[in-house]
Amino acid sequence: MTDQTDHGAPSLPPAMPDTAGRVFPLERLPLAERYGGWLADDGVVRGLIGPREVDRLWDRHILNCAALAAALPESGTVADVGSGAGLPGLVVAIVRPSLEVTLIEPLLRRTTFLSEVVADLGLANVEVVRGRADALHGHRTFDVVTSRAVAPLGRLLEWSMPLVAPTGALVAMKGSGIAAEIEEARPVLDKLGCAEPSISELGSGLVESTTLCVRVAWADPAKVSLPSARRPTGSAKKKRRQRDRRRNA
């Protein structure tokens, strides 16, 4: 992690609250605390989280994401779309070592951070993939696809559902406006063949802020038609290289 004397960033997060023991297995608490240190230090220095978020790091971010584990299966594969600083994917991987978690993130500076954290914490159940979610369409599917504050539900469905296995589901963290997002996303839900979304409140009594998640499965798993892998044309490859250069500038 970065030395705070060189960058002026805090080197330690606020003290880990006692409530962390309610969601993290006892033997995983040191990993959660070390990840908090990464977020408070390098996460701020590299612009992955804002400096003002450090004081509420546990309640608003780490414990908030840890609560999502209650909505996930005990084992299986999970993809975290637009993982950013690893929220919620890295937290889920710490809470549930029985899950195989893939962190999908297009920006190089973020995947570099994620890879460093995964190596430092020794998380053998985590894979970091640099790229857009739609680049994996037709190549891979997962039991669960997660995300947090990535995009409105309609767009998120188009990115995520092609990654969801026929018997899997999208389980995304959302804010209080999720009911309105569902109504706006009706055309996309119908077009893709999704079942009626369900909303759950997570972490009651664990965090001060309300944690909501929306779950979207396939309406008829037997009729799921996932996209075939498409090889980019020369012009598409050129546009992708230009887009990547702009992102990493």
BAFI-3210 file (N, C-alpha, C; in Angstrom, 3 decimals, decimal comma, padded with zeros to 6 digits):
// residues 249
n [1|2|3|4|5|6|7|8|9|10|11|12|13|14|15|16|17|18|19|20|21|22|23|24|25|26|27|28|29|30|31|32|33|34|35|36|37|38|39|40|41|42|43|44|45|46|47|48|49|50|51|52|53|54|55|56|57|58|59|60|61|62|63|64|65|66|67|68|69|70|71|72|73|74|75|76|77|78|79|80|81|82|83|84|85|86|87|88|89|90|91|92|93|94|95|96|97|98|99|100|101|102|103|104|105|106|107|108|109|110|111|112|113|114|115|116|117|118|119|120|121|122|123|124|125|126|127|128|129|130|131|132|133|134|135|136|137|138|139|140|141|142|143|144|145|146|147|148|149|150|151|152|153|154|155|156|157|158|159|160|161|162|163|164|165|166|167|168|169|170|171|172|173|174|175|176|177|178|179|180|181|182|183|184|185|186|187|188|189|190|191|192|193|194|195|196|197|198|199|200|201|202|203|204|205|206|207|208|209|210|211|212|213|214|215|216|217|218|219|220|221|222|223|224|225|226|227|228|229|230|231|232|233|234|235|236|237|238|239|240|241|242|243|244|245|246|247|248|249]
n.u [000,836|000,331|002,543|001,437|002,801|003,930|001,832|-000,229|-002,591|-004,938|-003,648|-004,889|-008,110|-011,226|-011,726|-012,485|-015,831|-017,706|-019,856|-018,965|-018,229|-020,574|-021,111|-018,763|-016,834|-015,038|-012,317|-011,858|-011,956|-009,485|-008,702|-010,741|-010,316|-007,772|-008,293|-009,920|-007,947|-006,505|-008,429|-008,775|-006,306|-004,520|-006,778|-007,918|-005,771|-005,410|-007,756|-010,041|-011,948|-013,605|-012,013|-013,689|-015,164|-013,843|-014,298|-016,770|-016,369|-016,759|-019,570|-020,962|-019,762|-018,020|-019,363|-021,893|-021,692|-020,953|-023,281|-024,654|-023,955|-025,757|-027,763|-026,799|-025,827|-024,446|-022,254|-020,569|-020,320|-019,504|-019,880|-018,685|-019,744|-018,288|-016,460|-014,774|-013,392|-013,579|-016,020|-019,160|-017,718|-015,074|-015,464|-017,512|-016,087|-014,329|-016,055|-017,272|-015,468|-016,048|-017,171|-016,494|-015,160|-015,313|-013,912|-014,901|-013,725|-013,175|-011,159|-007,691|-006,161|-007,776|-008,040|-005,413|-005,108|-007,001|-005,835|-003,477|-004,485|-005,831|-003,665|-002,187|-003,947|-004,147|-006,222|-007,443|-009,733|-010,473|-010,635|-009,330|-010,524|-009,800|-011,816|-014,826|-018,148|-019,750|-017,883|-017,454|-019,697|-021,195|-018,931|-018,549|-020,454|-022,210|-023,211|-024,245|-024,568|-023,290|-023,437|-022,794|-024,084|-023,649|-025,086|-028,307|-031,125|-032,190|-030,101|-028,167|-029,219|-028,969|-026,222|-025,575|-027,343|-026,771|-024,590|-025,525|-026,151|-028,514|-029,945|-029,276|-028,913|-029,268|-028,066|-028,218|-026,962|-028,881|-030,367|-032,860|-034,598|-035,237|-037,680|-038,883|-036,951|-037,305|-039,827|-039,238|-037,539|-039,089|-039,548|-037,044|-036,771|-038,851|-038,022|-035,650|-036,544|-036,930|-037,767|-040,176|-038,761|-037,436|-037,288|-035,118|-034,387|-031,382|-029,104|-030,341|-030,240|-027,549|-026,161|-026,322|-027,516|-030,019|-029,831|-030,480|-031,326|-031,797|-033,200|-032,982|-034,088|-034,173|-037,156|-037,963|-035,898|-035,358|-035,662|-033,743|-031,670|-028,560|-026,124|-023,980|-020,417|-018,701|-016,328|-014,353|-014,417|-011,954|-012,268|-013,735|-011,903|-010,008|-011,479|-011,912|-009,287|-008,726|-010,654|-009,773|-007,317|-008,144|-009,471|-007,382|-005,819]
n.v [-001,202|002,350|004,765|007,072|009,401|010,272|010,957|012,113|010,848|009,100|006,386|004,371|002,885|003,845|002,361|-001,107|-002,008|-003,694|-005,024|-006,141|-008,723|-010,098|-010,608|-011,331|-014,285|-015,397|-016,022|-014,595|-011,943|-010,469|-010,187|-008,618|-006,290|-005,583|-005,119|-002,886|-001,107|-000,870|000,415|002,861|003,991|003,494|003,352|005,885|007,524|006,733|007,515|005,911|005,840|008,528|010,989|011,807|009,599|007,919|008,109|006,898|004,358|001,656|001,336|002,380|001,194|-001,308|-003,085|-002,733|-003,916|-006,467|-007,434|-008,242|-010,835|-012,509|-012,835|-014,505|-017,690|-020,541|-021,644|-021,598|-019,665|-016,244|-013,134|-009,871|-006,993|-004,084|-003,578|-001,746|-000,483|-002,904|-003,341|-004,675|-007,078|-007,956|-007,852|-009,719|-011,997|-012,199|-012,641|-015,039|-017,592|-019,880|-019,221|-018,643|-015,855|-013,430|-010,458|-007,889|-005,322|-002,421|-000,400|000,211|001,234|000,602|-002,227|-002,866|-002,033|-003,795|-006,304|-006,121|-005,967|-008,430|-010,194|-009,415|-010,047|-012,716|-014,065|-016,769|-017,396|-015,486|-013,838|-011,440|-009,572|-007,605|-005,567|-004,863|-005,777|-006,713|-007,736|-010,276|-011,621|-014,506|-015,949|-016,617|-017,713|-017,181|-018,174|-016,184|-012,708|-009,746|-006,263|-002,789|000,327|000,861|001,271|002,405|000,172|-000,918|-000,673|-002,073|-004,644|-005,361|-005,495|-007,425|-009,747|-011,486|-012,777|-014,360|-017,582|-020,125|-021,071|-019,176|-015,836|-012,265|-010,235|-007,351|-004,482|-001,755|001,549|003,520|004,132|001,911|000,645|002,379|002,202|-000,416|-000,290|001,425|-000,203|-002,159|-002,729|-003,803|-005,963|-007,589|-007,986|-009,448|-011,701|-012,021|-012,932|-011,671|-009,076|-009,168|-007,489|-007,020|-006,236|-005,796|-006,535|-005,517|-003,790|-003,990|-002,076|001,515|002,752|001,864|-001,170|-002,258|-004,810|-006,017|-008,784|-010,622|-013,146|-015,654|-015,993|-018,407|-020,885|-022,996|-021,952|-020,087|-018,152|-017,577|-015,134|-015,718|-015,971|-013,240|-012,317|-009,435|-007,077|-005,583|-002,760|-002,542|-003,452|-001,413|000,800|-000,073|-000,095|002,640|003,598|002,374|003,657|006,278|005,884|005,168|007,351]
n.w [000,000|-000,467|000,937|003,296|003,875|001,570|-000,061|001,329|001,978|004,064|005,989|007,293|007,736|009,403|012,654|012,645|012,949|015,571|014,496|012,167|012,642|012,411|009,794|008,439|008,398|011,282|010,852|008,569|009,116|009,512|006,820|005,766|007,218|006,321|003,632|003,929|004,705|002,316|000,701|002,068|001,807|-000,750|-002,366|-002,165|-002,956|-005,627|-006,735|-006,638|-004,657|-002,973|-000,846|001,237|001,756|003,434|006,234|006,464|005,610|006,425|007,087|004,811|002,630|002,921|004,860|003,874|001,333|002,111|003,176|000,970|000,462|001,688|-000,142|-002,027|-003,497|-001,669|-002,920|-006,149|-009,234|-009,590|-011,158|-011,079|-012,309|-013,667|-011,549|-010,251|-007,381|-006,257|-005,132|-005,181|-005,385|-004,412|-001,659|-001,321|-002,087|000,028|002,194|001,361|000,746|-000,643|-003,027|-006,475|-007,739|-010,254|-011,188|-013,164|-015,042|-016,960|-016,856|-016,743|-014,550|-012,437|-012,579|-012,118|-009,453|-008,263|-008,834|-007,362|-004,750|-004,535|-004,742|-002,467|-000,400|-000,768|-002,142|-003,402|-004,698|-006,528|-009,658|-011,846|-014,477|-017,185|-019,019|-020,911|-019,932|-022,030|-023,765|-022,966|-023,627|-024,887|-024,457|-021,756|-018,895|-015,784|-012,456|-010,873|-011,448|-010,358|-009,320|-008,541|-008,336|-011,098|-013,536|-014,871|-014,476|-016,918|-018,847|-017,460|-017,418|-020,132|-020,376|-018,461|-018,338|-020,587|-019,553|-017,596|-016,462|-017,586|-015,305|-013,513|-012,025|-012,087|-009,546|-008,179|-006,486|-005,432|-005,221|-003,441|-005,480|-006,996|-007,638|-009,487|-011,483|-012,323|-013,552|-015,677|-017,048|-018,189|-021,031|-021,764|-020,014|-020,971|-023,619|-023,308|-022,063|-019,293|-015,904|-013,488|-011,641|-008,281|-005,145|-002,424|000,984|002,610|005,314|007,621|010,640|010,623|009,119|008,896|006,677|004,256|002,550|-000,562|-002,885|-006,199|-007,785|-010,706|-012,695|-015,333|-017,230|-018,380|-018,055|-019,814|-022,308|-022,740|-024,733|-025,292|-026,416|-029,242|-029,445|-030,814|-033,161|-033,285|-035,976|-038,228|-038,146|-035,813|-033,947|-034,127|-033,202|-030,593|-029,583|-029,699|-027,907|-025,536|-025,228|-024,713|-022,264|-020,607|-020,559]
ca.u [000,000|001,077|002,903|000,665|003,663|004,241|000,643|-001,169|-003,825|-004,944|-003,084|-005,739|-009,533|-011,759|-011,663|-013,492|-016,885|-018,010|-020,858|-018,307|-018,220|-021,864|-021,172|-017,514|-016,358|-014,006|-010,981|-011,743|-011,962|-008,231|-008,681|-011,650|-009,658|-006,668|-008,904|-010,294|-006,731|-006,227|-009,385|-008,542|-005,003|-004,356|-008,052|-008,069|-004,655|-005,605|-009,028|-011,089|-012,996|-013,355|-011,466|-014,762|-015,772|-013,043|-014,934|-017,923|-015,914|-017,344|-021,027|-021,481|-019,122|-017,625|-020,454|-022,997|-021,491|-020,922|-024,672|-025,143|-023,661|-026,946|-028,628|-026,054|-025,738|-023,286|-021,129|-020,854|-019,518|-020,060|-019,199|-018,975|-019,622|-017,878|-016,059|-014,189|-012,456|-013,861|-017,284|-019,118|-017,113|-013,997|-016,036|-018,205|-015,067|-013,781|-017,098|-017,599|-014,366|-016,574|-017,594|-015,458|-015,573|-014,601|-014,073|-014,840|-013,510|-012,462|-010,088|-006,422|-005,717|-008,604|-007,676|-004,106|-005,401|-007,665|-004,866|-002,561|-005,207|-006,064|-002,387|-001,811|-004,838|-004,060|-007,569|-007,338|-011,044|-010,781|-010,000|-009,532|-010,591|-009,907|-012,635|-016,249|-018,971|-020,243|-016,808|-017,517|-020,927|-020,942|-017,712|-018,647|-021,662|-022,000|-024,406|-024,747|-023,870|-023,550|-022,930|-023,158|-024,050|-022,981|-025,926|-029,741|-031,426|-032,349|-028,784|-027,482|-029,739|-028,397|-024,824|-025,375|-028,111|-026,088|-023,579|-026,219|-026,469|-029,971|-030,526|-028,676|-029,658|-028,626|-028,341|-027,536|-027,226|-029,554|-030,837|-034,287|-035,384|-035,235|-039,022|-039,057|-036,051|-037,921|-040,886|-038,587|-036,828|-040,038|-039,301|-035,826|-037,107|-039,663|-037,225|-034,649|-037,179|-036,641|-038,878|-040,470|-037,715|-037,802|-036,460|-034,869|-033,617|-030,331|-028,302|-031,134|-029,569|-026,107|-025,665|-027,280|-028,244|-030,747|-029,194|-031,469|-030,825|-032,820|-032,848|-033,656|-033,768|-034,804|-038,543|-038,008|-034,509|-035,234|-035,732|-032,719|-030,805|-027,459|-025,470|-022,765|-019,227|-018,448|-014,971|-014,436|-013,855|-010,790|-012,665|-014,140|-010,676|-009,400|-012,272|-011,675|-007,972|-008,844|-011,428|-008,917|-006,310|-008,797|-009,754|-006,157|-005,068]
ca.v [000,000|003,589|005,456|008,297|010,579|010,707|011,363|012,827|010,091|008,342|005,056|003,394|003,226|003,860|001,057|-002,061|-002,090|-005,033|-005,650|-006,870|-010,132|-010,704|-010,974|-011,955|-015,371|-014,935|-016,147|-013,688|-010,555|-009,764|-009,852|-007,477|-005,110|-005,198|-004,524|-001,531|-000,301|-000,585|001,408|004,150|004,510|003,494|003,620|007,340|008,063|006,404|008,066|004,902|006,322|009,900|011,143|011,955|008,290|007,139|008,078|005,994|003,242|000,386|001,311|002,690|000,415|-002,692|-003,850|-002,619|-004,933|-007,780|-007,863|-008,850|-012,275|-013,236|-013,056|-015,318|-019,113|-020,909|-021,909|-021,299|-018,632|-014,898|-012,079|-008,516|-006,118|-002,735|-003,816|-000,534|-000,742|-004,230|-003,280|-005,567|-008,365|-008,358|-008,069|-011,003|-013,044|-012,332|-013,250|-016,386|-018,212|-020,988|-018,684|-018,251|-014,498|-012,766|-009,009|-007,393|-003,870|-002,022|000,573|-000,394|001,628|-000,114|-003,644|-002,953|-001,976|-005,032|-007,400|-005,953|-006,318|-009,881|-010,842|-009,111|-010,763|-014,147|-014,550|-017,751|-017,557|-014,260|-013,586|-010,076|-009,523|-006,251|-005,513|-004,556|-006,966|-007,252|-008,452|-011,665|-012,225|-015,637|-016,645|-017,132|-017,463|-017,287|-018,459|-014,891|-011,510|-008,662|-004,928|-001,766|001,695|000,837|001,844|002,150|-001,251|-001,338|-000,852|-003,123|-005,925|-005,657|-005,868|-008,515|-010,975|-012,451|-013,484|-015,160|-018,946|-020,334|-021,223|-018,160|-014,593|-010,986|-009,768|-006,064|-003,530|-000,586|002,535|003,569|004,322|000,699|000,342|003,178|001,648|-001,629|000,113|001,968|-001,281|-003,169|-003,195|-004,624|-007,218|-008,391|-008,342|-010,450|-012,901|-012,097|-013,089|-010,469|-008,802|-009,099|-006,549|-007,436|-005,346|-006,575|-005,925|-004,813|-003,764|-004,111|-000,793|002,603|003,001|000,725|-001,876|-002,936|-005,501|-006,508|-010,083|-010,877|-014,449|-015,906|-016,435|-019,827|-021,308|-023,923|-021,209|-019,045|-018,164|-016,658|-014,720|-016,405|-015,125|-012,558|-011,803|-008,066|-006,770|-004,699|-001,424|-002,637|-003,547|-000,088|001,627|-000,529|000,399|004,080|003,773|002,012|004,704|007,408|005,527|005,066|008,607]
ca.w [000,000|-000,587|002,173|003,363|003,964|000,212|-000,807|002,169|002,139|005,318|005,806|007,952|007,755|010,762|013,307|012,204|013,966|016,090|013,637|011,078|013,011|012,103|008,370|008,020|009,253|012,205|010,268|007,429|009,590|009,187|005,398|005,590|007,782|005,429|002,441|004,331|004,650|000,904|000,219|002,709|001,412|-002,205|-003,004|-002,231|-003,745|-007,040|-007,174|-006,732|-003,766|-002,568|000,511|002,226|002,003|004,382|007,554|006,441|004,791|006,839|006,990|003,472|001,571|003,177|005,452|002,927|000,299|002,750|003,372|-000,272|000,470|002,129|-001,303|-002,984|-003,140|-000,852|-003,813|-007,547|-009,881|-009,503|-011,912|-010,594|-013,485|-013,293|-010,154|-009,665|-006,290|-005,724|-004,405|-004,015|-005,688|-003,515|-000,330|-001,403|-002,128|001,388|003,028|000,892|-000,003|-001,444|-004,318|-007,446|-008,092|-011,349|-011,160|-014,546|-014,983|-018,182|-016,682|-016,356|-013,207|-011,468|-012,559|-011,463|-008,016|-007,870|-008,878|-006,236|-003,527|-004,559|-004,431|-001,091|000,513|-001,050|-002,456|-004,478|-005,347|-007,280|-010,951|-012,320|-015,941|-017,703|-020,215|-020,754|-019,733|-023,302|-024,447|-022,526|-024,122|-025,769|-024,038|-020,393|-018,117|-014,345|-011,670|-010,409|-011,906|-009,414|-009,643|-007,567|-008,853|-012,402|-014,592|-014,686|-014,607|-018,307|-019,453|-016,707|-017,899|-021,450|-020,170|-017,511|-018,539|-021,456|-018,763|-016,592|-016,872|-017,638|-013,974|-012,652|-011,816|-011,809|-008,184|-008,213|-005,422|-005,974|-004,260|-003,119|-006,696|-007,809|-008,163|-010,702|-012,494|-012,854|-014,480|-016,874|-017,743|-018,649|-022,407|-021,809|-019,333|-021,893|-024,791|-022,956|-021,534|-017,862|-014,971|-012,713|-010,647|-006,869|-004,385|-001,049|001,844|003,242|006,366|008,626|011,925|010,423|008,635|009,092|005,441|003,731|001,450|-001,394|-004,073|-007,115|-008,359|-011,982|-013,280|-016,619|-017,102|-018,728|-018,272|-020,945|-023,566|-022,764|-025,911|-025,035|-027,662|-029,679|-029,433|-032,080|-033,322|-033,782|-037,296|-038,144|-037,706|-034,407|-033,159|-034,105|-032,295|-029,232|-029,163|-029,462|-026,677|-024,418|-025,045|-024,049|-020,874|-019,811|-020,627]
c.u [000,871|001,358|002,202|001,542|004,025|003,041|-000,383|-002,494|-003,791|-004,442|-003,952|-007,195|-009,992|-011,712|-012,792|-014,557|-017,142|-018,993|-020,235|-018,298|-019,522|-021,978|-019,905|-017,197|-015,165|-012,623|-010,773|-011,716|-010,640|-008,136|-009,578|-010,991|-008,520|-007,191|-009,366|-009,108|-006,345|-007,147|-009,084|-007,249|-004,891|-005,653|-008,315|-007,014|-004,883|-006,973|-010,138|-012,234|-012,624|-012,822|-012,544|-015,423|-015,042|-013,730|-016,125|-017,639|-016,615|-018,846|-021,511|-020,932|-018,877|-018,771|-021,682|-022,907|-021,474|-022,329|-025,227|-024,935|-024,870|-027,879|-027,980|-026,036|-024,479|-022,049|-021,548|-019,962|-020,254|-019,223|-019,638|-018,692|-019,307|-017,379|-015,415|-013,129|-012,691|-015,141|-018,437|-018,284|-016,040|-014,518|-016,744|-017,200|-014,437|-014,793|-017,290|-016,438|-014,817|-017,074|-016,388|-015,892|-014,685|-014,937|-013,861|-014,794|-012,702|-011,238|-008,822|-006,017|-006,521|-008,254|-006,298|-004,281|-006,007|-006,693|-003,897|-003,229|-005,414|-004,789|-002,004|-002,653|-004,809|-005,396|-007,520|-008,641|-011,439|-009,961|-010,325|-009,478|-010,733|-010,703|-014,061|-017,019|-019,395|-019,156|-016,795|-018,784|-020,596|-019,716|-017,854|-020,031|-021,363|-023,315|-025,066|-023,912|-024,273|-023,051|-023,407|-022,981|-023,328|-023,791|-027,391|-030,067|-031,542|-031,021|-028,018|-027,936|-029,105|-026,936|-024,697|-026,098|-027,459|-024,969|-024,206|-026,566|-027,990|-030,634|-029,977|-029,534|-028,719|-029,040|-027,545|-027,933|-027,800|-029,996|-032,342|-035,173|-035,528|-036,615|-039,285|-038,162|-036,655|-039,001|-040,298|-037,938|-037,759|-039,775|-038,084|-036,070|-037,881|-038,840|-036,257|-035,270|-036,907|-037,918|-039,098|-039,371|-038,276|-036,807|-036,328|-034,114|-032,631|-029,693|-029,088|-030,463|-028,061|-025,486|-026,748|-028,134|-028,914|-029,999|-030,257|-030,770|-032,009|-032,313|-033,677|-033,167|-034,422|-036,231|-038,673|-036,589|-034,329|-035,203|-034,684|-031,835|-029,721|-026,733|-024,250|-021,598|-019,018|-017,024|-015,057|-013,815|-012,667|-011,148|-013,087|-012,925|-010,020|-010,139|-012,042|-010,335|-008,015|-009,588|-010,578|-007,851|-006,908|-009,060|-008,504|-005,322|-005,054]
c.v [001,252|004,201|006,799|009,538|011,115|011,334|012,107|012,121|009,344|006,932|003,985|003,833|003,400|002,446|000,157|-002,212|-003,529|-005,770|-006,414|-008,368|-010,843|-011,143|-011,648|-013,122|-014,892|-014,945|-015,214|-012,221|-009,833|-009,362|-008,642|-006,202|-004,639|-004,577|-003,103|-000,597|000,068|000,510|002,795|004,793|004,583|003,787|005,094|007,944|007,868|006,859|007,055|005,189|007,742|009,988|011,231|010,623|007,503|007,019|007,124|004,737|001,931|000,359|001,433|001,768|-001,053|-003,525|-003,842|-003,709|-006,341|-008,326|-008,545|-010,356|-013,100|-013,562|-013,968|-016,777|-019,397|-021,160|-021,599|-020,195|-017,304|-013,962|-010,737|-007,541|-004,690|-002,699|-002,615|-000,850|-002,108|-004,314|-003,588|-006,831|-008,835|-008,649|-009,416|-012,152|-013,266|-013,035|-014,720|-016,987|-019,382|-020,536|-018,362|-016,922|-013,931|-011,284|-008,475|-005,875|-003,425|-001,131|-000,055|-000,034|000,925|-001,594|-003,850|-002,947|-003,298|-006,202|-007,331|-006,358|-007,826|-010,631|-010,633|-009,897|-012,280|-014,780|-015,473|-017,913|-016,353|-014,193|-012,157|-010,084|-008,073|-006,276|-005,114|-005,861|-007,572|-007,955|-009,933|-012,372|-013,348|-016,436|-017,309|-016,848|-017,747|-017,594|-017,176|-013,785|-010,372|-007,329|-003,974|-000,401|001,789|001,557|001,651|000,702|-001,700|-001,608|-001,980|-004,505|-006,316|-006,067|-007,192|-009,809|-011,941|-013,217|-014,435|-016,532|-019,156|-020,469|-020,183|-016,922|-013,406|-010,581|-008,480|-005,188|-002,257|000,347|002,515|003,753|003,084|000,370|001,102|002,657|000,401|-001,276|000,653|000,873|-002,353|-003,639|-004,110|-005,973|-008,144|-008,872|-009,477|-011,755|-013,116|-012,319|-011,762|-010,249|-008,811|-008,201|-007,051|-006,355|-006,195|-005,809|-005,160|-004,928|-003,846|-002,788|000,259|002,842|001,721|000,132|-002,643|-003,690|-005,964|-007,811|-010,302|-012,212|-014,558|-016,411|-017,927|-020,289|-022,207|-023,201|-020,100|-019,225|-017,120|-016,328|-015,568|-015,434|-014,527|-012,032|-010,397|-007,918|-005,841|-003,318|-001,440|-002,710|-002,176|000,822|001,232|-000,036|001,891|004,365|003,454|003,053|005,914|007,116|005,564|006,349|009,310]
c.w [000,000|000,773|002,223|003,420|002,593|-000,477|000,023|002,351|003,466|005,080|006,430|007,883|009,191|011,346|012,835|013,286|014,399|015,183|012,469|011,363|012,741|010,644|007,867|008,949|010,083|011,580|009,082|007,850|009,317|007,715|005,125|006,093|006,880|004,140|002,744|004,307|003,227|000,378|000,773|002,255|-000,111|-002,933|-003,165|-003,140|-005,246|-007,564|-007,318|-005,776|-003,342|-001,149|001,580|002,561|003,081|005,738|007,613|005,613|005,145|006,589|005,550|002,398|001,945|003,751|004,546|001,862|000,895|002,948|002,134|-000,283|000,880|000,969|-002,340|-002,551|-002,327|-001,707|-005,238|-008,060|-009,854|-010,362|-011,353|-011,725|-013,038|-011,866|-009,486|-008,634|-005,652|-004,927|-005,359|-004,186|-004,730|-002,117|-000,287|-001,379|-000,758|002,289|002,674|000,087|-000,868|-002,809|-005,188|-008,047|-009,199|-011,321|-012,571|-014,512|-016,198|-017,965|-016,105|-014,931|-012,127|-011,420|-011,946|-009,954|-007,545|-007,833|-007,710|-004,921|-003,448|-004,193|-002,969|-000,096|000,290|-001,371|-003,675|-005,239|-006,192|-008,562|-011,356|-013,845|-016,368|-019,000|-019,884|-020,595|-021,063|-024,108|-024,072|-023,000|-025,113|-025,407|-022,673|-019,809|-016,651|-013,648|-011,185|-011,045|-010,976|-009,980|-008,564|-008,205|-010,191|-013,473|-014,227|-015,050|-016,059|-018,982|-018,781|-017,148|-019,233|-021,336|-019,442|-017,860|-019,530|-020,752|-017,750|-017,151|-016,833|-016,270|-012,991|-012,523|-011,736|-010,397|-007,998|-007,038|-006,033|-004,854|-004,111|-004,347|-007,547|-008,377|-009,455|-011,825|-013,136|-013,874|-015,782|-017,709|-018,291|-020,087|-022,513|-021,144|-020,260|-023,081|-024,494|-022,451|-020,055|-017,054|-014,240|-011,665|-009,231|-006,149|-002,952|-000,309|002,628|004,396|007,404|009,998|011,836|010,015|008,816|007,859|004,953|002,540|000,682|-002,518|-004,901|-007,720|-009,619|-012,522|-014,652|-016,399|-017,372|-019,043|-019,489|-022,285|-023,671|-023,993|-025,713|-026,331|-027,979|-029,634|-030,804|-032,106|-033,901|-035,160|-037,118|-037,637|-036,243|-033,503|-033,024|-033,144|-030,846|-028,714|-028,860|-028,162|-025,446|-024,143|-024,338|-022,583|-020,008|-019,836|-019,271]
res [m|t|d|q|t|d|h|g|a|p|s|l|p|p|a|m|p|d|t|a|g|r|v|f|p|l|e|r|l|p|l|a|e|r|y|g|g|w|l|a|d|d|g|v|v|r|g|l|i|g|p|r|e|v|d|r|l|w|d|r|h|i|l|n|c|a|a|l|a|a|a|l|p|e|s|g|t|v|a|d|v|g|s|g|a|g|l|p|g|l|v|v|a|i|v|r|p|s|l|e|v|t|l|i|e|p|l|l|r|r|t|t|f|l|s|e|v|v|a|d|l|g|l|a|n|v|e|v|v|r|g|r|a|d|a|l|h|g|h|r|t|f|d|v|v|t|s|r|a|v|a|p|l|g|r|l|l|e|w|s|m|p|l|v|a|p|t|g|a|l|v|a|m|k|g|s|g|i|a|a|e|i|e|e|a|r|p|v|l|d|k|l|g|c|a|e|p|s|i|s|e|l|g|s|g|l|v|e|s|t|t|l|c|v|r|v|a|w|a|d|p|a|k|v|s|l|p|s|a|r|r|p|t|g|s|a|k|k|k|r|r|q|r|d|r|r|r|n|a]
***
